[in-house]
Amino acid sequence: MRVSSNQLTKVFNCIIFGKLKHISRFSIVGVINTVVDFLMFTLSQSVLGLGYSLCQIIGYSFGVMNSFMLNKKWTFDDKRANKKSMHELIQFVIVNLVSLSITIIAMKVLITNFNIGIYLSKILVTTLAQATNYLGYKLWVFSEK
């Protein structure tokens, strides 16, 4: 069975611009944020020799900065006035502080109690953070109230 380029275009448009727009764009932004996060985490841990909790904070913070800009403008198409942006930024930071706290606690439990390596723990807690963040952004930060 051959798939035409027209069919692929329709599927792509449905995913990126249609009913799956928010979740697919969030996923793409999430991949970019994860790369930024892991890069900063690895540099902090390998090059600077910092502890994993501080590395998690550094990596996560860089990912959060990238995430706010891309999710606001592209994922959720938020074009509201700049006054609203400050309110959203505060909400965004709150969601991410909750998520960061969850990841640090989960990482400590995975490493200390279950003897799971730092990088596998990082992957597992990143998945948990993605779910927490999507729900917080969709339902609270960028909701169409």
C-alpha positions in Angstrom: 0.0 0.0 0.0 1.4 3.3 -1.0 0.7 6.5 0.8 0.6 9.7 -1.3 2.2 12.9 -0.3 -1.3 14.5 -0.2 -2.4 11.9 2.4 0.8 12.6 4.4 0.1 16.3 4.2 -3.4 15.9 5.5 -2.2 13.7 8.4 0.5 16.3 9.3 -1.9 19.2 9.1 -4.4 17.3 11.3 -1.7 16.7 13.9 0.0 20.1 13.9 -3.0 22.3 13.1 -6.1 20.2 13.9 -7.6 18.4 16.8 -4.2 17.2 18.1 -2.6 20.6 17.8 -1.9 21.3 21.5 -0.7 17.9 22.5 1.5 17.5 19.4 3.0 21.0 19.7 3.5 20.5 23.4 5.4 17.2 22.6 7.7 18.9 20.1 8.4 21.8 22.5 9.0 19.1 25.2 11.6 17.4 23.1 13.4 20.7 22.6 13.1 21.5 26.3 14.4 18.1 27.2 17.5 18.5 25.0 18.2 21.9 26.7 17.6 20.5 30.1 19.8 17.4 29.6 22.5 19.4 28.0 22.7 21.8 30.9 22.3 19.0 33.5 25.2 17.1 31.8 27.4 20.1 31.6 26.8 21.0 35.2 27.4 17.4 36.4 30.3 16.4 34.1 32.2 19.6 33.5 31.4 21.5 36.7 31.2 18.5 39.0 28.0 19.7 40.8 25.7 17.4 42.7 22.7 16.0 40.9 20.1 18.1 42.8 21.8 21.3 41.8 22.3 20.0 38.3 18.6 19.2 38.1 17.7 22.8 39.2 20.1 24.3 36.6 19.0 22.1 33.7 15.3 22.4 34.6 15.5 26.2 34.8 17.0 26.5 31.3 14.3 24.2 30.0 11.6 26.3 31.7 12.8 29.5 30.1 12.7 27.9 26.7 9.3 26.3 27.5 7.5 29.4 28.5 8.4 31.2 25.2 7.6 28.3 22.9 4.5 27.1 24.7 3.0 30.6 25.0 3.6 31.7 21.4 3.3 28.4 19.5 1.7 25.5 21.5 -1.2 27.5 23.0 -1.2 30.4 20.5 -1.5 32.9 23.3 -1.5 36.4 21.9 -2.9 38.2 24.9 -1.6 41.6 26.1 1.7 41.9 27.9 0.0 42.6 31.3 -1.5 39.1 31.0 1.9 37.7 30.2 3.3 38.6 33.7 0.4 36.9 35.3 0.9 33.8 33.1 4.6 33.9 33.8 3.9 33.8 37.5 1.5 30.9 37.1 4.0 29.1 34.8 6.8 29.5 37.4 4.4 28.1 40.1 3.6 25.0 37.9 7.3 24.5 37.2 8.3 24.9 40.9 5.8 22.2 41.8 7.1 20.0 39.0 10.7 20.7 39.9 10.0 19.7 43.5 8.4 16.5 42.4 11.3 15.6 40.2 13.9 16.3 42.9 12.1 14.2 45.4 11.5 11.4 42.9 15.1 11.5 41.7 16.4 11.2 45.3 14.0 8.3 45.9 15.1 6.5 42.7 18.8 7.0 43.3 18.9 6.4 47.0 16.2 3.8 47.6 16.1 2.0 44.4 19.8 2.4 43.4 18.8 3.6 39.9 21.5 5.5 38.0 21.5 9.3 37.8 20.7 9.4 34.0 18.0 6.8 34.1 16.5 8.6 37.1 16.6 11.8 35.1 14.8 10.2 32.2 12.1 8.8 34.5 11.5 12.0 36.4 11.4 14.0 33.1 8.5 11.9 32.0 6.7 12.7 35.3 7.4 16.4 34.9 6.0 16.4 31.3 2.6 15.1 32.5 2.5 17.5 35.4 3.4 20.5 33.3 1.0 19.7 30.4 -1.9 19.6 32.8 -0.8 22.7 34.6 -0.3 24.7 31.4 -3.5 23.5 29.7 -5.8 23.8 32.6 -4.4 26.8 34.4 -1.6 28.9 32.8 -2.8 29.1 29.2 -6.4 28.2 29.6 -8.9 30.1 27.6 -10.8 31.7 30.5 
